[in-house]
Amino acid sequence: MAQPHFLCMLLFLVLSSATACDRCVHQSKASYFSDAAASSGACGYGSLALTISGGHLAAGVSSLYKQGAGCGACFQIRCKDSKLCSSKGTKVTLTDLNHNNQTDFVLTSRAFMAMANKGKGQDVLKLGVVDVEYKRVPCEYKNQNLAIRVEESSQKPYYLAIKLIYQGGQTEIVAIDVAQVGSSNWSFMTKNYGAVWDTSRVPNGALQFRFVVTSGYDGKWVWAKNVLPTDWKIGVIYDSGVQITDIAQEGCSPCDDGNW
């Protein structure tokens, strides 16, 4: 006869597998804004925003923006009008905060029309607001590591501000430390806004970083051991040398296990 503690553990695993999900589907509405407005998003990507996801960008409500931790997150979104819209929808990247809680997303017009069936893009655009369903999906940047851009506000050697781009997987970076290469004397960086982090305690020499990466229930440290050279420059994008590919687990029911 099975021991009681074994049965309890088995029940826990069954329940966990029923509620832990990496594809939770949510219902809401979406509207659109001009593509030009995408470069002024709250994540701080600036003109880089239009180079992400082919301009298929989105502003998300605060529960998705997560005080900037949601910047760079990817979502598959589709409108529910089957006469006008495809069953696949389109993939968008979150680059802005949507202050209007009437819709979970405001999309660029390019992304808004990309939800439509062939030849129906203008018809969908005329609606202005559509019912949608969406799920978070992994971001994929082929042959592209997580990158760090040194922001214009940086003032070497007293102040360093960086922006994270090309964050893969289905994750959030919730803490960053910086140290001189080869040193264990780490200084924490502070979330300034959106995808921008800063510190006024800038180590000398070449710099390494470590990130706390969360993916749903779990978190871990990721080390980027040699990122900024000694002569780091403002406005330059530096390869971190690491790729983040973790997939988040959420608690929801039912899960979506199909491919849109």
C-alpha positions as CSV (number, residue, x, y, z in Angstrom):
1,M,0.0,0.0,0.0
2,A,1.3,3.4,-0.9
3,Q,2.5,5.6,1.9
4,P,0.3,8.7,2.7
5,H,3.1,11.2,2.1
6,F,3.8,9.7,-1.3
7,L,0.1,10.0,-2.2
8,C,0.1,13.6,-1.1
9,M,3.2,14.3,-3.2
10,L,1.6,12.7,-6.2
11,L,-1.6,14.8,-5.7
12,F,0.6,17.9,-5.4
13,L,2.3,17.1,-8.7
14,V,-0.9,16.4,-10.5
15,L,-2.5,19.7,-9.3
16,S,0.7,21.6,-10.1
17,S,0.7,20.3,-13.7
18,A,-2.9,21.3,-14.1
19,T,-2.3,24.9,-13.1
20,A,1.3,25.6,-14.1
21,C,1.1,26.9,-17.7
22,D,3.4,28.7,-20.1
23,R,0.5,29.7,-22.4
24,C,-2.3,31.4,-20.5
25,V,-4.9,32.9,-22.8
26,H,-6.4,36.2,-21.8
27,Q,-9.5,38.0,-23.2
28,S,-9.6,41.8,-23.7
29,K,-9.8,44.5,-26.4
30,A,-7.1,46.3,-28.5
31,S,-6.9,49.6,-30.2
32,Y,-4.1,51.2,-32.2
33,F,-1.9,54.3,-32.5
34,S,0.4,55.7,-35.2
35,D,3.6,53.9,-35.8
36,A,5.5,57.1,-35.4
37,A,4.4,57.4,-31.8
38,A,6.1,54.1,-31.0
39,S,9.5,55.9,-30.6
40,S,8.3,57.8,-27.6
41,G,7.3,54.8,-25.5
42,A,7.6,54.5,-21.7
43,C,10.2,51.7,-22.0
44,G,12.7,54.2,-23.4
45,Y,13.7,52.3,-26.6
46,G,13.4,55.5,-28.7
47,S,14.0,55.0,-32.4
48,L,15.2,51.4,-31.7
49,A,11.6,50.5,-31.1
50,L,10.8,50.5,-34.8
51,T,13.6,48.0,-35.5
52,I,12.1,45.5,-33.0
53,S,9.7,42.9,-34.3
54,G,9.4,44.6,-37.6
55,G,7.5,47.5,-36.0
56,H,4.8,45.2,-34.5
57,L,4.8,46.9,-31.2
58,A,2.3,47.3,-28.3
59,A,1.6,49.5,-25.3
60,G,0.3,47.3,-22.4
61,V,-1.7,48.1,-19.3
62,S,0.2,48.4,-16.0
63,S,-0.4,44.7,-15.2
64,L,1.6,43.8,-18.3
65,Y,4.1,46.7,-18.2
66,K,5.0,45.8,-14.6
67,Q,6.7,49.0,-13.8
68,G,9.1,48.4,-16.7
69,A,9.9,44.7,-16.0
70,G,7.5,43.8,-18.9
71,C,9.4,45.9,-21.4
72,G,10.5,43.7,-24.3
73,A,7.9,41.0,-23.5
74,C,6.4,39.3,-26.5
75,F,2.7,38.4,-27.1
76,Q,0.7,36.6,-29.7
77,I,-2.5,38.5,-30.2
78,R,-5.5,37.9,-32.5
79,C,-8.8,39.6,-32.9
80,K,-11.9,37.5,-32.5
81,D,-13.8,38.6,-35.6
82,S,-13.3,35.5,-37.8
83,K,-14.7,37.2,-40.8
84,L,-12.0,39.9,-40.8
85,C,-9.1,38.4,-38.8
86,S,-6.8,35.4,-39.1
87,S,-6.7,32.6,-36.5
88,K,-3.0,33.1,-36.1
89,G,-3.0,36.8,-35.4
90,T,0.4,38.5,-35.0
91,K,3.3,38.7,-32.6
92,V,4.0,42.0,-30.8
93,T,6.6,43.3,-28.5
94,L,5.7,45.5,-25.5
95,T,7.5,48.9,-25.7
96,D,5.1,51.3,-23.9
97,L,2.6,51.7,-21.1
98,N,-1.1,51.9,-22.0
99,H,-2.6,54.4,-19.5
100,N,-6.2,53.6,-20.8
101,N,-7.6,50.6,-18.9
102,Q,-10.4,50.2,-21.5
103,T,-8.1,47.9,-23.6
104,D,-5.2,45.7,-22.5
105,F,-3.2,46.7,-25.6
106,V,-2.7,49.6,-27.9
107,L,-0.9,48.4,-31.0
108,T,0.9,50.1,-33.8
109,S,-1.3,50.4,-36.8
110,R,1.1,48.0,-38.6
111,A,0.5,45.3,-35.9
112,F,-3.2,46.1,-35.8
113,M,-3.7,45.4,-39.5
114,A,-1.4,42.3,-39.2
115,M,-4.2,40.5,-37.3
116,A,-6.4,40.7,-40.4
117,N,-7.1,38.2,-43.1
118,K,-5.4,39.0,-46.4
119,G,-6.8,42.1,-47.9
120,K,-8.8,43.0,-44.8
121,G,-6.3,45.2,-43.0
122,Q,-8.0,48.5,-43.8
123,D,-11.4,47.1,-42.7
124,V,-9.9,46.1,-39.3
125,L,-8.3,49.5,-39.0
126,K,-11.6,51.2,-39.5
127,L,-13.0,49.5,-36.5
128,G,-10.6,51.2,-34.2
129,V,-11.2,48.8,-31.3
130,V,-11.5,45.0,-31.6
131,D,-12.1,42.1,-29.2
132,V,-8.9,40.1,-28.8
133,E,-7.4,37.2,-27.1
134,Y,-3.7,37.0,-26.4
135,K,-1.0,34.9,-24.7
136,R,2.6,35.7,-23.8
137,V,5.1,33.9,-25.9
138,P,8.9,33.6,-26.0
139,C,10.9,36.4,-27.7
140,E,13.2,35.0,-30.3
141,Y,16.2,36.9,-31.7
142,K,18.1,34.6,-34.0
143,N,21.9,34.7,-33.5
144,Q,21.4,37.7,-31.2
145,N,22.5,37.8,-27.6
146,L,21.1,40.1,-24.9
147,A,22.6,43.5,-25.6
148,I,23.4,46.6,-23.5
149,R,23.2,50.1,-24.8
150,V,25.0,52.9,-23.0
151,E,22.6,55.8,-22.7
152,E,23.3,59.4,-23.6
153,S,22.7,60.5,-20.0
154,S,25.8,58.5,-18.9
155,Q,28.7,60.7,-17.6
156,K,31.9,58.7,-17.4
157,P,33.3,57.9,-14.9
158,Y,30.6,59.1,-12.4
159,Y,27.3,57.8,-13.8
160,L,26.3,54.9,-16.0
161,A,22.8,54.4,-17.5
162,I,22.2,51.3,-19.7
163,K,19.3,50.0,-21.7
164,L,18.6,46.2,-22.2
165,I,17.6,45.1,-25.7
166,Y,17.1,41.7,-27.4
167,Q,16.0,40.0,-24.2
168,G,15.0,36.5,-25.3
169,G,12.8,33.8,-23.8
170,Q,9.8,34.5,-21.7
171,T,11.4,36.2,-18.8
172,E,11.8,39.4,-16.7
173,I,15.0,41.0,-15.4
174,V,14.3,42.3,-11.9
175,A,17.8,43.2,-10.7
176,I,21.2,44.1,-12.1
177,D,24.7,44.3,-10.5
178,V,27.9,45.7,-12.1
179,A,31.5,45.1,-11.2
180,Q,35.0,45.5,-12.7
181,V,36.0,42.5,-14.7
182,G,37.7,40.0,-12.4
183,S,36.4,41.7,-9.2
184,S,33.8,40.3,-6.8
185,N,33.0,43.8,-5.5
186,W,29.5,44.2,-7.0
187,S,27.4,47.4,-7.0
188,F,23.7,47.2,-7.6
189,M,22.0,49.2,-10.3
190,T,18.6,50.9,-9.9
191,K,15.7,50.7,-12.3
192,N,15.4,54.3,-13.7
193,Y,12.4,53.7,-15.9
194,G,11.2,51.2,-18.5
195,A,14.2,49.2,-19.8
196,V,16.8,51.7,-18.4
197,W,18.9,51.0,-15.4
198,D,21.6,53.2,-13.8
199,T,24.2,53.7,-11.1
200,S,26.3,56.5,-9.7
201,R,28.8,53.9,-8.3
202,V,30.6,53.1,-11.5
203,P,33.5,50.7,-11.2
204,N,36.8,51.5,-13.0
205,G,38.0,49.5,-16.0
206,A,36.1,47.0,-18.1
207,L,32.7,46.0,-16.7
208,Q,30.8,42.7,-16.1
209,F,27.2,42.4,-15.2
210,R,25.0,39.9,-13.4
211,F,21.2,39.8,-13.8
212,V,18.4,38.3,-11.7
213,V,16.2,36.7,-14.3
214,T,12.7,35.4,-13.4
215,S,10.5,33.2,-15.4
216,G,7.2,32.8,-13.6
217,Y,7.8,31.0,-10.4
218,D,11.6,30.7,-10.6
219,G,14.5,33.1,-10.6
220,K,18.2,32.7,-11.2
221,W,21.4,34.7,-11.6
222,V,22.8,35.1,-15.1
223,W,26.4,36.3,-15.5
224,A,27.7,38.4,-18.4
225,K,31.5,38.3,-17.6
226,N,33.0,40.8,-20.0
227,V,30.6,43.3,-21.5
228,L,31.8,47.0,-21.5
229,P,35.4,47.7,-22.4
230,T,37.5,50.1,-20.3
231,D,36.9,52.8,-22.9
232,W,33.1,52.3,-23.1
233,K,31.3,54.9,-25.1
234,I,27.9,56.6,-25.0
235,G,25.4,55.5,-27.6
236,V,27.1,52.2,-28.4
237,I,25.4,48.8,-28.1
238,Y,27.5,46.1,-26.5
239,D,27.0,42.3,-26.8
240,S,26.6,40.7,-23.4
241,G,27.7,37.3,-24.7
242,V,24.7,35.6,-23.1
243,Q,21.4,34.4,-24.4
244,I,18.3,34.2,-22.2
245,T,15.9,31.5,-23.4
246,D,13.9,30.5,-20.2
247,I,10.2,30.0,-20.5
248,A,7.8,31.4,-17.8
249,Q,5.3,29.4,-16.0
250,E,2.0,31.0,-14.9
251,G,-0.9,29.7,-12.8
252,C,-4.1,29.6,-14.9
253,S,-6.8,27.3,-16.2
254,P,-7.3,26.2,-18.8
255,C,-4.0,26.3,-20.6
256,D,-3.6,26.8,-24.3
257,D,-1.4,24.0,-25.8
258,G,-2.2,24.8,-29.4
259,N,-0.2,26.8,-32.0
260,W,-1.9,29.9,-33.3
